[in-house]
Amino acid sequence: MGHGIDLNAVTIIFLVIVLPIWLFLHYGQRWRQSKVLTAESERSLGELSDIADRLQTRIDNLERLLDVAAPEWRKKP
């Protein structure tokens, strides 16, 4: 019966102290690694930013053309 109490105590200590620290360190490291952008991610992000800038320029040009061709176009639902 003395061995059962020792095993229970070890299990409780593991669950209360060791496991939370281990999980914190493990997932904390994964979280820090996931925050860093890879070179590929930075390149893709730069390309997406360039595409967004070009699309915004196109929209601005189209709105200017529509303002000249159909001045009332903004009032339509």
PDB file of N, CA, C and O in Angstrom, chain B, residues numbered from 101:
ATOM      1  N   MET B 101       0.833  -1.188   0.000  1.00  0.00           N
ATOM      2  CA  MET B 101       0.000   0.000   0.000  1.00  0.00           C
ATOM      3  C   MET B 101       0.877   1.251   0.000  1.00  0.00           C
ATOM      4  O   MET B 101       0.442   2.285  -0.506  1.00  0.00           O
ATOM      5  N   GLY B 102       2.067   1.201   0.535  1.00  0.00           N
ATOM      6  CA  GLY B 102       2.961   2.339   0.562  1.00  0.00           C
ATOM      7  C   GLY B 102       3.387   2.752  -0.831  1.00  0.00           C
ATOM      8  O   GLY B 102       3.629   3.932  -1.082  1.00  0.00           O
ATOM      9  N   HIS B 103       3.481   1.798  -1.740  1.00  0.00           N
ATOM     10  CA  HIS B 103       3.883   2.119  -3.114  1.00  0.00           C
ATOM     11  C   HIS B 103       2.776   2.856  -3.863  1.00  0.00           C
ATOM     12  O   HIS B 103       3.067   3.676  -4.734  1.00  0.00           O
ATOM     13  N   GLY B 104       1.523   2.583  -3.544  1.00  0.00           N
ATOM     14  CA  GLY B 104       0.409   3.267  -4.191  1.00  0.00           C
ATOM     15  C   GLY B 104       0.380   4.748  -3.861  1.00  0.00           C
ATOM     16  O   GLY B 104       0.070   5.571  -4.723  1.00  0.00           O
ATOM     17  N   ILE B 105       0.695   5.091  -2.643  1.00  0.00           N
ATOM     18  CA  ILE B 105       0.727   6.487  -2.220  1.00  0.00           C
ATOM     19  C   ILE B 105       1.881   7.213  -2.910  1.00  0.00           C
ATOM     20  O   ILE B 105       1.730   8.357  -3.340  1.00  0.00           O
ATOM     21  N   ASP B 106       3.028   6.552  -3.015  1.00  0.00           N
ATOM     22  CA  ASP B 106       4.176   7.159  -3.689  1.00  0.00           C
ATOM     23  C   ASP B 106       3.868   7.428  -5.160  1.00  0.00           C
ATOM     24  O   ASP B 106       4.205   8.488  -5.687  1.00  0.00           O
ATOM     25  N   LEU B 107       3.226   6.462  -5.820  1.00  0.00           N
ATOM     26  CA  LEU B 107       2.885   6.627  -7.234  1.00  0.00           C
ATOM     27  C   LEU B 107       1.869   7.747  -7.414  1.00  0.00           C
ATOM     28  O   LEU B 107       1.970   8.533  -8.356  1.00  0.00           O
ATOM     29  N   ASN B 108       0.891   7.823  -6.517  1.00  0.00           N
ATOM     30  CA  ASN B 108      -0.089   8.905  -6.586  1.00  0.00           C
ATOM     31  C   ASN B 108       0.569  10.263  -6.380  1.00  0.00           C
ATOM     32  O   ASN B 108       0.231  11.227  -7.068  1.00  0.00           O
ATOM     33  N   ALA B 109       1.494  10.345  -5.450  1.00  0.00           N
ATOM     34  CA  ALA B 109       2.178  11.605  -5.188  1.00  0.00           C
ATOM     35  C   ALA B 109       3.016  12.028  -6.393  1.00  0.00           C
ATOM     36  O   ALA B 109       3.020  13.198  -6.776  1.00  0.00           O
ATOM     37  N   VAL B 110       3.718  11.076  -6.983  1.00  0.00           N
ATOM     38  CA  VAL B 110       4.524  11.375  -8.169  1.00  0.00           C
ATOM     39  C   VAL B 110       3.622  11.819  -9.324  1.00  0.00           C
ATOM     40  O   VAL B 110       3.951  12.764 -10.041  1.00  0.00           O
ATOM     41  N   THR B 111       2.504  11.149  -9.499  1.00  0.00           N
ATOM     42  CA  THR B 111       1.565  11.508 -10.563  1.00  0.00           C
ATOM     43  C   THR B 111       1.018  12.914 -10.354  1.00  0.00           C
ATOM     44  O   THR B 111       0.948  13.697 -11.301  1.00  0.00           O
ATOM     45  N   ILE B 112       0.634  13.239  -9.142  1.00  0.00           N
ATOM     46  CA  ILE B 112       0.100  14.568  -8.836  1.00  0.00           C
ATOM     47  C   ILE B 112       1.168  15.634  -9.049  1.00  0.00           C
ATOM     48  O   ILE B 112       0.889  16.681  -9.634  1.00  0.00           O
ATOM     49  N   ILE B 113       2.375  15.381  -8.588  1.00  0.00           N
ATOM     50  CA  ILE B 113       3.466  16.350  -8.785  1.00  0.00           C
ATOM     51  C   ILE B 113       3.721  16.557 -10.279  1.00  0.00           C
ATOM     52  O   ILE B 113       3.906  17.687 -10.733  1.00  0.00           O
ATOM     53  N   PHE B 114       3.729  15.454 -11.042  1.00  0.00           N
ATOM     54  CA  PHE B 114       3.935  15.559 -12.482  1.00  0.00           C
ATOM     55  C   PHE B 114       2.837  16.396 -13.136  1.00  0.00           C
ATOM     56  O   PHE B 114       3.128  17.295 -13.924  1.00  0.00           O
ATOM     57  N   LEU B 115       1.586  16.105 -12.812  1.00  0.00           N
ATOM     58  CA  LEU B 115       0.459  16.803 -13.436  1.00  0.00           C
ATOM     59  C   LEU B 115       0.374  18.269 -13.030  1.00  0.00           C
ATOM     60  O   LEU B 115      -0.039  19.108 -13.831  1.00  0.00           O
ATOM     61  N   VAL B 116       0.760  18.587 -11.794  1.00  0.00           N
ATOM     62  CA  VAL B 116       0.610  19.941 -11.290  1.00  0.00           C
ATOM     63  C   VAL B 116       1.817  20.816 -11.590  1.00  0.00           C
ATOM     64  O   VAL B 116       1.661  22.016 -11.814  1.00  0.00           O
ATOM     65  N   ILE B 117       3.013  20.246 -11.601  1.00  0.00           N
ATOM     66  CA  ILE B 117       4.225  21.064 -11.759  1.00  0.00           C
ATOM     67  C   ILE B 117       4.924  20.815 -13.098  1.00  0.00           C
ATOM     68  O   ILE B 117       5.139  21.749 -13.870  1.00  0.00           O
ATOM     69  N   VAL B 118       5.273  19.578 -13.367  1.00  0.00           N
ATOM     70  CA  VAL B 118       6.111  19.271 -14.534  1.00  0.00           C
ATOM     71  C   VAL B 118       5.350  19.473 -15.843  1.00  0.00           C
ATOM     72  O   VAL B 118       5.854  20.137 -16.749  1.00  0.00           O
ATOM     73  N   LEU B 119       4.172  18.923 -15.954  1.00  0.00           N
ATOM     74  CA  LEU B 119       3.415  18.998 -17.210  1.00  0.00           C
ATOM     75  C   LEU B 119       3.119  20.435 -17.640  1.00  0.00           C
ATOM     76  O   LEU B 119       3.347  20.760 -18.805  1.00  0.00           O
ATOM     77  N   PRO B 120       2.623  21.312 -16.762  1.00  0.00           N
ATOM     78  CA  PRO B 120       2.372  22.692 -17.198  1.00  0.00           C
ATOM     79  C   PRO B 120       3.645  23.415 -17.661  1.00  0.00           C
ATOM     80  O   PRO B 120       3.614  24.153 -18.646  1.00  0.00           O
ATOM     81  N   ILE B 121       4.755  23.206 -16.955  1.00  0.00           N
ATOM     82  CA  ILE B 121       6.010  23.853 -17.365  1.00  0.00           C
ATOM     83  C   ILE B 121       6.447  23.321 -18.716  1.00  0.00           C
ATOM     84  O   ILE B 121       6.855  24.090 -19.587  1.00  0.00           O
ATOM     85  N   TRP B 122       6.367  22.020 -18.897  1.00  0.00           N
ATOM     86  CA  TRP B 122       6.768  21.392 -20.152  1.00  0.00           C
ATOM     87  C   TRP B 122       5.898  21.906 -21.305  1.00  0.00           C
ATOM     88  O   TRP B 122       6.421  22.249 -22.365  1.00  0.00           O
ATOM     89  N   LEU B 123       4.592  21.961 -21.110  1.00  0.00           N
ATOM     90  CA  LEU B 123       3.695  22.457 -22.156  1.00  0.00           C
ATOM     91  C   LEU B 123       3.965  23.925 -22.468  1.00  0.00           C
ATOM     92  O   LEU B 123       3.976  24.327 -23.631  1.00  0.00           O
ATOM     93  N   PHE B 124       4.184  24.722 -21.427  1.00  0.00           N
ATOM     94  CA  PHE B 124       4.466  26.142 -21.620  1.00  0.00           C
ATOM     95  C   PHE B 124       5.739  26.335 -22.449  1.00  0.00           C
ATOM     96  O   PHE B 124       5.754  27.129 -23.389  1.00  0.00           O
ATOM     97  N   LEU B 125       6.782  25.624 -22.107  1.00  0.00           N
ATOM     98  CA  LEU B 125       8.046  25.760 -22.837  1.00  0.00           C
ATOM     99  C   LEU B 125       7.921  25.250 -24.268  1.00  0.00           C
ATOM    100  O   LEU B 125       8.441  25.869 -25.196  1.00  0.00           O
ATOM    101  N   HIS B 126       7.241  24.135 -24.446  1.00  0.00           N
ATOM    102  CA  HIS B 126       7.095  23.554 -25.781  1.00  0.00           C
ATOM    103  C   HIS B 126       6.292  24.463 -26.698  1.00  0.00           C
ATOM    104  O   HIS B 126       6.756  24.809 -27.784  1.00  0.00           O
ATOM    105  N   TYR B 127       5.091  24.855 -26.276  1.00  0.00           N
ATOM    106  CA  TYR B 127       4.242  25.671 -27.137  1.00  0.00           C
ATOM    107  C   TYR B 127       4.711  27.120 -27.197  1.00  0.00           C
ATOM    108  O   TYR B 127       4.437  27.809 -28.180  1.00  0.00           O
ATOM    109  N   GLY B 128       5.406  27.595 -26.175  1.00  0.00           N
ATOM    110  CA  GLY B 128       5.993  28.931 -26.240  1.00  0.00           C
ATOM    111  C   GLY B 128       7.040  29.009 -27.321  1.00  0.00           C
ATOM    112  O   GLY B 128       7.106  29.999 -28.050  1.00  0.00           O
ATOM    113  N   GLN B 129       7.864  27.979 -27.440  1.00  0.00           N
ATOM    114  CA  GLN B 129       8.879  27.941 -28.498  1.00  0.00           C
ATOM    115  C   GLN B 129       8.216  27.866 -29.869  1.00  0.00           C
ATOM    116  O   GLN B 129       8.646  28.552 -30.796  1.00  0.00           O
ATOM    117  N   ARG B 130       7.190  27.055 -30.014  1.00  0.00           N
ATOM    118  CA  ARG B 130       6.481  26.956 -31.302  1.00  0.00           C
ATOM    119  C   ARG B 130       5.850  28.297 -31.671  1.00  0.00           C
ATOM    120  O   ARG B 130       5.882  28.697 -32.835  1.00  0.00           O
ATOM    121  N   TRP B 131       5.281  28.989 -30.696  1.00  0.00           N
ATOM    122  CA  TRP B 131       4.639  30.276 -30.954  1.00  0.00           C
ATOM    123  C   TRP B 131       5.673  31.298 -31.419  1.00  0.00           C
ATOM    124  O   TRP B 131       5.425  32.052 -32.360  1.00  0.00           O
ATOM    125  N   ARG B 132       6.843  31.324 -30.753  1.00  0.00           N
ATOM    126  CA  ARG B 132       7.896  32.259 -31.149  1.00  0.00           C
ATOM    127  C   ARG B 132       8.399  31.956 -32.551  1.00  0.00           C
ATOM    128  O   ARG B 132       8.684  32.878 -33.315  1.00  0.00           O
ATOM    129  N   GLN B 133       8.513  30.684 -32.900  1.00  0.00           N
ATOM    130  CA  GLN B 133       8.979  30.311 -34.228  1.00  0.00           C
ATOM    131  C   GLN B 133       7.949  30.687 -35.287  1.00  0.00           C
ATOM    132  O   GLN B 133       8.323  31.083 -36.392  1.00  0.00           O
ATOM    133  N   SER B 134       6.672  30.572 -34.975  1.00  0.00           N
ATOM    134  CA  SER B 134       5.640  30.869 -35.960  1.00  0.00           C
ATOM    135  C   SER B 134       5.499  32.370 -36.198  1.00  0.00           C
ATOM    136  O   SER B 134       4.962  32.778 -37.227  1.00  0.00           O
ATOM    137  N   LYS B 135       5.972  33.200 -35.264  1.00  0.00           N
ATOM    138  CA  LYS B 135       5.890  34.649 -35.438  1.00  0.00           C
ATOM    139  C   LYS B 135       6.907  35.157 -36.458  1.00  0.00           C
ATOM    140  O   LYS B 135       6.723  36.243 -37.009  1.00  0.00           O
ATOM    141  N   VAL B 136       7.958  34.413 -36.719  1.00  0.00           N
ATOM    142  CA  VAL B 136       9.020  34.844 -37.620  1.00  0.00           C
ATOM    143  C   VAL B 136       8.612  34.535 -39.051  1.00  0.00           C
ATOM    144  O   VAL B 136       8.237  33.406 -39.369  1.00  0.00           O
ATOM    145  N   LEU B 137       8.687  35.542 -39.911  1.00  0.00           N
ATOM    146  CA  LEU B 137       8.378  35.332 -41.317  1.00  0.00           C
ATOM    147  C   LEU B 137       9.569  34.696 -42.016  1.00  0.00           C
ATOM    148  O   LEU B 137      10.713  35.102 -41.811  1.00  0.00           O
ATOM    149  N   THR B 138       9.294  33.714 -42.829  1.00  0.00           N
ATOM    150  CA  THR B 138      10.354  33.116 -43.625  1.00  0.00           C
ATOM    151  C   THR B 138      10.634  34.024 -44.820  1.00  0.00           C
ATOM    152  O   THR B 138       9.860  34.936 -45.112  1.00  0.00           O
ATOM    153  N   ALA B 139      11.733  33.769 -45.498  1.00  0.00           N
ATOM    154  CA  ALA B 139      12.077  34.567 -46.681  1.00  0.00           C
ATOM    155  C   ALA B 139      10.994  34.425 -47.741  1.00  0.00           C
ATOM    156  O   ALA B 139      10.649  35.394 -48.417  1.00  0.00           O
ATOM    157  N   GLU B 140      10.466  33.234 -47.881  1.00  0.00           N
ATOM    158  CA  GLU B 140       9.394  32.984 -48.858  1.00  0.00           C
ATOM    159  C   GLU B 140       8.134  33.771 -48.483  1.00  0.00           C
ATOM    160  O   GLU B 140       7.477  34.340 -49.355  1.00  0.00           O
ATOM    161  N   SER B 141       7.797  33.802 -47.192  1.00  0.00           N
ATOM    162  CA  SER B 141       6.619  34.548 -46.743  1.00  0.00           C
ATOM    163  C   SER B 141       6.804  36.045 -46.984  1.00  0.00           C
ATOM    164  O   SER B 141       5.870  36.725 -47.409  1.00  0.00           O
ATOM    165  N   GLU B 142       7.991  36.555 -46.718  1.00  0.00           N
ATOM    166  CA  GLU B 142       8.259  37.979 -46.951  1.00  0.00           C
ATOM    167  C   GLU B 142       8.152  38.314 -48.432  1.00  0.00           C
ATOM    168  O   GLU B 142       7.608  39.355 -48.800  1.00  0.00           O
ATOM    169  N   ARG B 143       8.672  37.430 -49.285  1.00  0.00           N
ATOM    170  CA  ARG B 143       8.599  37.657 -50.722  1.00  0.00           C
ATOM    171  C   ARG B 143       7.138  37.662 -51.185  1.00  0.00           C
ATOM    172  O   ARG B 143       6.723  38.537 -51.945  1.00  0.00           O
ATOM    173  N   SER B 144       6.376  36.690 -50.725  1.00  0.00           N
ATOM    174  CA  SER B 144       4.954  36.612 -51.097  1.00  0.00           C
ATOM    175  C   SER B 144       4.194  37.838 -50.604  1.00  0.00           C
ATOM    176  O   SER B 144       3.348  38.378 -51.317  1.00  0.00           O
ATOM    177  N   LEU B 145       4.495  38.272 -49.395  1.00  0.00           N
ATOM    178  CA  LEU B 145       3.836  39.450 -48.841  1.00  0.00           C
ATOM    179  C   LEU B 145       4.167  40.691 -49.655  1.00  0.00           C
ATOM    180  O   LEU B 145       3.294  41.527 -49.893  1.00  0.00           O
ATOM    181  N   GLY B 146       5.413  40.819 -50.084  1.00  0.00           N
ATOM    182  CA  GLY B 146       5.816  41.942 -50.932  1.00  0.00           C
ATOM    183  C   GLY B 146       5.090  41.928 -52.266  1.00  0.00           C
ATOM    184  O   GLY B 146       4.637  42.967 -52.747  1.00  0.00           O
ATOM    185  N   GLU B 147       4.980  40.732 -52.867  1.00  0.00           N
ATOM    186  CA  GLU B 147       4.262  40.615 -54.138  1.00  0.00           C
ATOM    187  C   GLU B 147       2.797  40.991 -53.972  1.00  0.00           C
ATOM    188  O   GLU B 147       2.238  41.702 -54.808  1.00  0.00           O
ATOM    189  N   LEU B 148       2.173  40.521 -52.902  1.00  0.00           N
ATOM    190  CA  LEU B 148       0.768  40.851 -52.660  1.00  0.00           C
ATOM    191  C   LEU B 148       0.577  42.348 -52.444  1.00  0.00           C
ATOM    192  O   LEU B 148      -0.421  42.918 -52.885  1.00  0.00           O
ATOM    193  N   SER B 149       1.519  42.977 -51.775  1.00  0.00           N
ATOM    194  CA  SER B 149       1.448  44.419 -51.569  1.00  0.00           C
ATOM    195  C   SER B 149       1.554  45.165 -52.899  1.00  0.00           C
ATOM    196  O   SER B 149       0.821  46.127 -53.127  1.00  0.00           O
ATOM    197  N   ASP B 150       2.455  44.732 -53.773  1.00  0.00           N
ATOM    198  CA  ASP B 150       2.588  45.350 -55.102  1.00  0.00           C
ATOM    199  C   ASP B 150       1.312  45.189 -55.915  1.00  0.00           C
ATOM    200  O   ASP B 150       0.868  46.127 -56.578  1.00  0.00           O
ATOM    201  N   ILE B 151       0.722  43.996 -55.862  1.00  0.00           N
ATOM    202  CA  ILE B 151      -0.526  43.750 -56.592  1.00  0.00           C
ATOM    203  C   ILE B 151      -1.634  44.648 -56.055  1.00  0.00           C
ATOM    204  O   ILE B 151      -2.402  45.218 -56.830  1.00  0.00           O
ATOM    205  N   ALA B 152      -1.720  44.775 -54.740  1.00  0.00           N
ATOM    206  CA  ALA B 152      -2.752  45.627 -54.132  1.00  0.00           C
ATOM    207  C   ALA B 152      -2.561  47.083 -54.552  1.00  0.00           C
ATOM    208  O   ALA B 152      -3.540  47.780 -54.820  1.00  0.00           O
ATOM    209  N   ASP B 153      -1.321  47.547 -54.612  1.00  0.00           N
ATOM    210  CA  ASP B 153      -1.058  48.926 -55.048  1.00  0.00           C
ATOM    211  C   ASP B 153      -1.487  49.134 -56.504  1.00  0.00           C
ATOM    212  O   ASP B 153      -2.091  50.153 -56.837  1.00  0.00           O
ATOM    213  N   ARG B 154      -1.171  48.164 -57.366  1.00  0.00           N
ATOM    214  CA  ARG B 154      -1.568  48.288 -58.784  1.00  0.00           C
ATOM    215  C   ARG B 154      -3.082  48.267 -58.933  1.00  0.00           C
ATOM    216  O   ARG B 154      -3.640  49.020 -59.731  1.00  0.00           O
ATOM    217  N   LEU B 155      -3.745  47.415 -58.174  1.00  0.00           N
ATOM    218  CA  LEU B 155      -5.206  47.361 -58.239  1.00  0.00           C
ATOM    219  C   LEU B 155      -5.835  48.668 -57.748  1.00  0.00           C
ATOM    220  O   LEU B 155      -6.823  49.138 -58.312  1.00  0.00           O
ATOM    221  N   GLN B 156      -5.259  49.245 -56.699  1.00  0.00           N
ATOM    222  CA  GLN B 156      -5.778  50.519 -56.202  1.00  0.00           C
ATOM    223  C   GLN B 156      -5.621  51.610 -57.252  1.00  0.00           C
ATOM    224  O   GLN B 156      -6.516  52.440 -57.415  1.00  0.00           O
ATOM    225  N   THR B 157      -4.497  51.623 -57.967  1.00  0.00           N
ATOM    226  CA  THR B 157      -4.283  52.597 -59.041  1.00  0.00           C
ATOM    227  C   THR B 157      -5.314  52.406 -60.151  1.00  0.00           C
ATOM    228  O   THR B 157      -5.854  53.384 -60.668  1.00  0.00           O
ATOM    229  N   ARG B 158      -5.589  51.162 -60.517  1.00  0.00           N
ATOM    230  CA  ARG B 158      -6.604  50.883 -61.545  1.00  0.00           C
ATOM    231  C   ARG B 158      -7.979  51.380 -61.108  1.00  0.00           C
ATOM    232  O   ARG B 158      -8.703  51.990 -61.895  1.00  0.00           O
ATOM    233  N   ILE B 159      -8.336  51.119 -59.854  1.00  0.00           N
ATOM    234  CA  ILE B 159      -9.644  51.560 -59.350  1.00  0.00           C
ATOM    235  C   ILE B 159      -9.736  53.081 -59.385  1.00  0.00           C
ATOM    236  O   ILE B 159     -10.757  53.636 -59.790  1.00  0.00           O
ATOM    237  N   ASP B 160      -8.677  53.747 -58.963  1.00  0.00           N
ATOM    238  CA  ASP B 160      -8.670  55.220 -58.989  1.00  0.00           C
ATOM    239  C   ASP B 160      -8.860  55.740 -60.408  1.00  0.00           C
ATOM    240  O   ASP B 160      -9.624  56.680 -60.627  1.00  0.00           O
ATOM    241  N   ASN B 161      -8.164  55.131 -61.379  1.00  0.00           N
ATOM    242  CA  ASN B 161      -8.296  55.550 -62.777  1.00  0.00           C
ATOM    243  C   ASN B 161      -9.702  55.303 -63.301  1.00  0.00           C
ATOM    244  O   ASN B 161     -10.269  56.154 -63.987  1.00  0.00           O
ATOM    245  N   LEU B 162     -10.268  54.141 -62.981  1.00  0.00           N
ATOM    246  CA  LEU B 162     -11.633  53.850 -63.427  1.00  0.00           C
ATOM    247  C   LEU B 162     -12.644  54.821 -62.816  1.00  0.00           C
ATOM    248  O   LEU B 162     -13.579  55.247 -63.494  1.00  0.00           O
ATOM    249  N   GLU B 163     -12.465  55.166 -61.562  1.00  0.00           N
ATOM    250  CA  GLU B 163     -13.379  56.117 -60.936  1.00  0.00           C
ATOM    251  C   GLU B 163     -13.274  57.491 -61.589  1.00  0.00           C
ATOM    252  O   GLU B 163     -14.285  58.170 -61.773  1.00  0.00           O
ATOM    253  N   ARG B 164     -12.066  57.902 -61.938  1.00  0.00           N
ATOM    254  CA  ARG B 164     -11.915  59.186 -62.627  1.00  0.00           C
ATOM    255  C   ARG B 164     -12.595  59.170 -63.993  1.00  0.00           C
ATOM    256  O   ARG B 164     -13.257  60.137 -64.372  1.00  0.00           O
ATOM    257  N   LEU B 165     -12.432  58.069 -64.733  1.00  0.00           N
ATOM    258  CA  LEU B 165     -13.093  57.951 -66.039  1.00  0.00           C
ATOM    259  C   LEU B 165     -14.607  57.958 -65.886  1.00  0.00           C
ATOM    260  O   LEU B 165     -15.307  58.606 -66.664  1.00  0.00           O
ATOM    261  N   LEU B 166     -15.110  57.253 -64.902  1.00  0.00           N
ATOM    262  CA  LEU B 166     -16.556  57.235 -64.672  1.00  0.00           C
ATOM    263  C   LEU B 166     -17.074  58.600 -64.233  1.00  0.00           C
ATOM    264  O   LEU B 166     -18.187  58.979 -64.597  1.00  0.00           O
ATOM    265  N   ASP B 167     -16.290  59.342 -63.460  1.00  0.00           N
ATOM    266  CA  ASP B 167     -16.703  60.682 -63.055  1.00  0.00           C
ATOM    267  C   ASP B 167     -16.900  61.582 -64.272  1.00  0.00           C
ATOM    268  O   ASP B 167     -17.795  62.428 -64.284  1.00  0.00           O
ATOM    269  N   VAL B 168     -16.060  61.400 -65.299  1.00  0.00           N
ATOM    270  CA  VAL B 168     -16.175  62.213 -66.512  1.00  0.00           C
ATOM    271  C   VAL B 168     -17.314  61.693 -67.384  1.00  0.00           C
ATOM    272  O   VAL B 168     -18.125  62.480 -67.873  1.00  0.00           O
ATOM    273  N   ALA B 169     -17.386  60.370 -67.586  1.00  0.00           N
ATOM    274  CA  ALA B 169     -18.359  59.790 -68.505  1.00  0.00           C
ATOM    275  C   ALA B 169     -19.768  59.756 -67.913  1.00  0.00           C
ATOM    276  O   ALA B 169     -20.735  59.986 -68.640  1.00  0.00           O
ATOM    277  N   ALA B 170     -19.909  59.481 -66.639  1.00  0.00           N
ATOM    278  CA  ALA B 170     -21.228  59.370 -66.011  1.00  0.00           C
ATOM    279  C   ALA B 170     -21.142  59.959 -64.600  1.00  0.00           C
ATOM    280  O   ALA B 170     -20.990  59.223 -63.626  1.00  0.00           O
ATOM    281  N   PRO B 171     -21.241  61.297 -64.494  1.00  0.00           N
ATOM    282  CA  PRO B 171     -21.054  61.966 -63.202  1.00  0.00           C
ATOM    283  C   PRO B 171     -21.993  61.481 -62.093  1.00  0.00           C
ATOM    284  O   PRO B 171     -21.676  61.651 -60.916  1.00  0.00           O
ATOM    285  N   GLU B 172     -23.106  60.899 -62.426  1.00  0.00           N
ATOM    286  CA  GLU B 172     -24.092  60.462 -61.430  1.00  0.00           C
ATOM    287  C   GLU B 172     -23.879  59.020 -60.974  1.00  0.00           C
ATOM    288  O   GLU B 172     -24.694  58.504 -60.209  1.00  0.00           O
ATOM    289  N   TRP B 173     -22.828  58.361 -61.409  1.00  0.00           N
ATOM    290  CA  TRP B 173     -22.654  56.938 -61.128  1.00  0.00           C
ATOM    291  C   TRP B 173     -22.500  56.640 -59.634  1.00  0.00           C
ATOM    292  O   TRP B 173     -22.865  55.553 -59.185  1.00  0.00           O
ATOM    293  N   ARG B 174     -21.974  57.576 -58.871  1.00  0.00           N
ATOM    294  CA  ARG B 174     -21.778  57.319 -57.428  1.00  0.00           C
ATOM    295  C   ARG B 174     -23.095  57.356 -56.655  1.00  0.00           C
ATOM    296  O   ARG B 174     -23.184  56.794 -55.563  1.00  0.00           O
ATOM    297  N   LYS B 175     -24.104  58.002 -57.198  1.00  0.00           N
ATOM    298  CA  LYS B 175     -25.387  58.135 -56.495  1.00  0.00           C
ATOM    299  C   LYS B 175     -26.277  56.899 -56.682  1.00  0.00           C
ATOM    300  O   LYS B 175     -27.271  56.737 -55.974  1.00  0.00           O
ATOM    301  N   LYS B 176     -25.920  56.029 -57.634  1.00  0.00           N
ATOM    302  CA  LYS B 176     -26.728  54.831 -57.882  1.00  0.00           C
ATOM    303  C   LYS B 176     -26.438  53.797 -56.796  1.00  0.00           C
ATOM    304  O   LYS B 176     -25.296  53.641 -56.362  1.00  0.00           O
ATOM    305  N   PRO B 177     -27.505  53.080 -56.356  1.00  0.00           N
ATOM    306  CA  PRO B 177     -27.306  52.086 -55.290  1.00  0.00           C
ATOM    307  C   PRO B 177     -26.539  50.865 -55.749  1.00  0.00           C
ATOM    308  O   PRO B 177     -26.300  49.953 -54.958  1.00  0.00           O
TER     309      PRO B 177
END
